[in-house]
Amino acid sequence: MTYYSCFDKEGAIIARCQTKEDIEVLKKMGRPIVKVKEMKKEESVVCSLTGSPSDYNEDY
């Protein structure tokens, strides 16, 4: 499974998403997503162990 980290213009991570569709929804909600980066497998393990990536997105 692929996970994505979303960053704002300052380079701070503002969301972690499981699909590109999730990223588009956040953009439509007004989240200032400037850069999207695919997470490495070892990084994405944390998402699958801690729950849904949307757990990181408080307003989604």
C-alpha positions, 0 to 999 in steps of 0.5 A: 500500500502506498502512502503520501506525505503532503507539505505546505509552502514552508515544507512542514508536513500538514497531512498524510494520505493513502490515496491521490483522491484523499489529497484532492479532497484536502485541496478542495477543502482549502488545505495549502498542499504545495508538495506531495511525496510518496512515503518510503515503505519503512515510513508507511509502516507507521501509518498502517500500525497506528491506524488510518492515515486520515487519523493525521488529518484532524479536519478530514 
